[in-house]
Structure formats: structure tokens, C-alpha cells
Amino acid sequence: MVVAMASAHSLLSSIADWPVDTVAAGLIVGVQVVDTVGDIDHVFELASVTKLLSAYGCLIAIEEGIMEVDTPLGPEGSTVRHLLAHASGLATDEPVPMKPVGERRIYSSAAFQLLADHVAAESGFGFGDYVREAVFAPLGMTHTEIYGPAGFAGRSTVGDLCRFVTEVITPKLVSQELLSQALSVQFSELAGIVPGYGRYNPCPWGLGFEIKGQKNPHWTGENQPADTVGHFGQAGTYVWIHPASRIGMVALTDRAFGEWAKPLWSHTNAQVWAGVTDTSGGVK
């Protein structure tokens, strides 16, 4: 990963004025970090942004033969695919079925813990250790860890997450074929709720990665393409990536997500997208 000096006309400069005590952000184009704000080595709690890292660990487990995308796991009729795509019907915080499998997009941290427990049992490593060796170590993410539940107990830095974004843009750890599945809508007809934003029909999701689709309002910018992927966390954090344009952004704060974030995140992301792309969506 190459880090470029931020320009005098930083696309991220307004983030320094967000109403938070501590914030850092980075903008990635291709394999280069082209702009930053704040201390990119400061460690933040990630909350649900952790799911992106856990999902990537699961993708590597699939590549290693520990499981398959369609291995049965969870409630009767559920598979790894259902769990990663929040389509298993499990409740948010407990592995209790709330709906039949494949009927509703129910956002579920419990589903991610089932995945983590399965990988741990089959690999012989604790899930946090497995992801550290499979994802963090090879990418040089030395300040990142999953220290508890796989759905939300992660810590990282902007610098490390920029390395992760670069991996998603130009994958080295997983095959392009498998990653393309992860970044594509799974069970496309499902309606569901994005926590903090409301119900969408449909509510597109990939394998761990939220997909913007036609969601509005949304935490990404209104001008960003429908195939923008990523995740936000209740710790006041987000990562978005547009793989086709090879552009991504990381923003981490120490203030819990709330009404303060909704206009700021969407407006900031719209400004960043407009600043880095031309009218056709290509990089300026």
C-alpha cells in the first residue's frame, strides 16, 4: 500500500470538523491512499464494521476448504451463504429463528457468531486468531484484532483498514470469483432493515458486505453507485468501497452513531465521490 501526501485541497478536510472528540479517515484510489485526515494509526472500536473483517475470514475459510458457501449451518435449511447475507431468519443478538430461512433480511450478529464458532471448531484456532493469521498478518494490519463476538468486537486503525480496502479492490488472499460473489446481491428479493435507517424493500446484501442498491436515505452519498459496498458501525465508523472504480473510504470516530451522523456521513460521502470521480463515474 502506498500512502500519498494529502493535497492542499483535501477532499477529507471537512471531517476534522465533525462533532466528535477523535476522528481519522482515509481515501483510497486503486492501491494508493490519496488523502487522509487525523491520526491514521489511532486504534478505534469498530462495532459492526467488524463484520467485514469476519466475513473476509470466512471467505478464506471457504478457500481453504474448511467450509463451502452452501454448507448447511444454522437453522434447518440455512447455509453459510444465508448466515453471511443476513437471510437465515435468526434474531439480531441470539441464535433464535425469528422468520423462516430466506424470507426476510434480518440483520444478525448472532449469525456471524455461528460462523465464527464453526470456523474455530473446524480449524482448531480461535476465530480471532484465525482471522489474524489469515487476513491481518498477510495484509500488514498490525493494529487490528477481533477480540470477542465476530459481529461487533473488533478494533482497528484507518491505516490498517485502508490496507483491507486495497485487498478488496485488488484481492490477493481470496479468488476474484469468490470475492465477486461476496460483493454481489444474495437473495435479491428480500426486504429488511438497516439498523438506524429503517426498512427497505428490497434490502440488498452480499456475503457480509452491505450493498447500497436503491436505499434512500442511506449512510453513503446519494450520488454513489448502487453497487457501492461496505458497512457502518454503531461506534461511529464506516467503510465503503466501489470495486469497479477502485475507490474506497474509511472513517472512524469515537462517538456512537446517532442522528448527528446521518446528514454528515451522507453529505461527506457525496462530496468525496463527486470530488474523486468525473460525470461518468470514472476516476478524475
Secondary structure, 3 states (H helix, E strand, C coil): CEECCCCCCCCCHHHHHCCCCCEEEEEEECCEEEEEECCCCCCEECHHHHHHHHHHHHHHHHHCCCCCCCCECCCCCCEHHHHHCCCCCECCCCCCECCCCCCCECCCHHHHHHHHHHHHHHHCCCHHHHHHHHHHHHHCCCCCEECCCCCCCEEECHHHHHHHHHHHHCCCCCCHHHHHHHCCCCCCCCCEEECCCEEECCCCECCCCEECCCCCCCCCCCCCCCCCEEEEECCCEEEEEECCCCEEEEEEECCCCCCCHHHHHHHHHHHHHHHHECCCCCEC
